[in-house]
């Protein structure tokens, strides 16, 4: 599936709910389904700057595609990073760098997050794109 096809799928899932409490619950459920991050990746180096909660992000290049793994100590944030991984993981560095992540606006995520969580979301996205850029440069 392309990044845009996955985004459209996410938008459809969130469209099933009118109430933001239900959407938060969906985020929490997504986070709870996420595989725990291996302890060896929970390092200072993998912590994302700009997040109020602790978020660890691991990126690996596997067969030319970036594979992300992450974990957070906050339930909603864990759900958010799980969504980002679902959309971006398993794609080439170029696809990730060039991706227009319209699903964030379309599901209303940014407008329903507190300013600190919104900053955290941007920090997670920025870090994922930076990893993709670094892998792109290595392949270069």
C-alpha positions as CSV (number, residue, x, y, z in Angstrom):
1,X,0.0,0.0,0.0
2,X,1.1,3.5,-0.6
3,X,1.5,6.1,2.1
4,X,-1.6,7.9,0.8
5,X,-3.7,4.7,0.7
6,X,-2.8,4.0,4.3
7,X,-3.7,7.6,5.2
8,X,-7.1,7.2,3.5
9,X,-7.6,4.1,5.6
10,X,-6.8,5.9,8.8
11,X,-9.2,8.8,7.8
12,X,-12.0,6.3,7.3
13,X,-11.4,4.6,10.7
14,X,-11.6,8.0,12.5
15,X,-14.6,9.0,10.4
16,X,-16.6,6.3,12.2
17,X,-16.5,8.4,15.4
18,X,-18.1,11.8,15.9
19,X,-17.1,12.3,19.5
20,X,-13.5,13.1,20.3
21,X,-13.6,11.0,23.4
22,X,-14.1,8.0,21.2
23,X,-11.3,9.1,18.9
24,X,-9.0,9.4,21.9
25,X,-10.0,5.9,22.9
26,X,-9.2,4.7,19.4
27,X,-5.7,6.2,19.8
28,X,-5.2,4.6,23.2
29,X,-6.3,1.2,21.7
30,X,-3.9,1.6,18.8
31,X,-1.1,2.4,21.2
32,X,-2.0,-0.7,23.4
33,X,-1.8,-2.9,20.3
34,X,1.8,-1.7,19.5
35,X,4.6,-4.1,20.2
36,X,6.7,-3.0,23.1
37,X,10.0,-1.5,22.1
38,X,13.0,-3.7,22.9
39,X,14.7,-2.3,26.0
40,X,18.0,-1.9,24.1
41,X,16.4,0.9,22.0
42,X,15.2,2.8,25.1
43,X,18.3,5.1,25.0
44,X,18.9,8.8,25.4
45,X,19.9,8.9,21.7
46,X,16.4,7.5,20.7
47,X,14.4,9.9,22.9
48,X,12.6,12.5,20.8
49,X,13.3,16.1,21.8
50,X,10.3,18.3,22.0
51,X,7.9,15.8,23.5
52,X,6.7,16.4,27.0
53,X,6.2,12.6,27.5
54,X,9.1,10.2,26.8
55,X,9.0,8.9,23.3
56,X,11.7,6.5,22.0
57,X,12.0,6.1,18.2
58,X,14.1,3.5,16.5
59,X,14.6,3.5,12.7
60,X,16.3,0.8,10.7
61,X,16.8,0.5,6.9
62,X,15.7,-3.0,5.9
63,X,15.8,-4.0,2.2
64,X,15.8,-0.3,1.2
65,X,12.7,0.5,3.3
66,X,12.7,2.4,6.6
67,X,11.2,0.4,9.5
68,X,10.2,2.4,12.6
69,X,9.6,1.1,16.1
70,X,8.6,3.3,19.0
71,X,7.2,3.5,22.5
72,X,5.9,6.2,24.8
73,X,5.1,6.3,28.5
74,X,1.9,8.3,27.7
75,X,-1.1,6.4,26.3
76,X,-2.4,9.0,23.8
77,X,1.1,9.8,22.6
78,X,1.8,6.1,22.2
79,X,-1.3,5.9,20.0
80,X,-0.1,8.9,17.9
81,X,3.3,7.5,17.3
82,X,1.7,4.1,16.4
83,X,-0.4,5.9,13.8
84,X,2.7,7.6,12.4
85,X,4.5,4.3,12.2
86,X,1.5,2.7,10.5
87,X,1.6,5.4,7.8
88,X,5.3,5.7,7.3
89,X,7.0,2.5,8.2
90,X,7.9,0.1,5.4
91,X,8.4,2.7,2.8
92,X,11.5,4.0,1.1
93,X,13.4,7.0,2.5
94,X,12.3,9.1,-0.6
95,X,8.6,8.2,-0.2
96,X,8.8,9.2,3.5
97,X,10.7,12.5,2.8
98,X,8.2,13.4,0.0
99,X,5.1,12.3,1.9
100,X,2.3,14.9,2.5
101,X,0.7,13.8,5.7
102,X,-2.7,15.1,5.2
103,X,-4.4,12.6,7.5
104,X,-3.3,14.6,10.6
105,X,-5.5,17.5,9.6
106,X,-8.3,15.4,8.1
107,X,-8.9,13.4,11.3
108,X,-8.8,16.6,13.3
109,X,-5.8,15.4,15.3
110,X,-3.8,18.6,15.5
111,X,-6.8,20.8,16.5
112,X,-7.8,18.4,19.3
113,X,-4.3,18.0,20.9
114,X,-3.0,20.3,23.6
115,X,-0.3,22.6,22.5
116,X,2.4,20.4,24.1
117,X,1.1,17.2,22.5
118,X,0.8,19.1,19.2
119,X,4.5,20.1,19.5
120,X,5.3,16.5,20.3
121,X,3.5,15.3,17.2
122,X,5.5,17.7,15.1
123,X,8.7,16.6,16.8
124,X,7.9,12.9,16.1
125,X,7.2,13.7,12.5
126,X,10.4,15.7,12.1
127,X,12.5,13.0,13.6
128,X,11.0,10.3,11.3
129,X,11.7,12.5,8.3
130,X,15.2,13.2,9.5
131,X,15.9,9.4,9.8
132,X,14.5,9.0,6.2
133,X,16.8,11.9,5.0
134,X,19.8,10.3,6.6
135,X,19.0,6.9,5.0
136,X,18.4,8.6,1.7
137,X,21.8,10.3,1.9
138,X,23.5,6.9,2.8
139,X,21.9,5.3,-0.2
140,X,22.7,8.3,-2.3
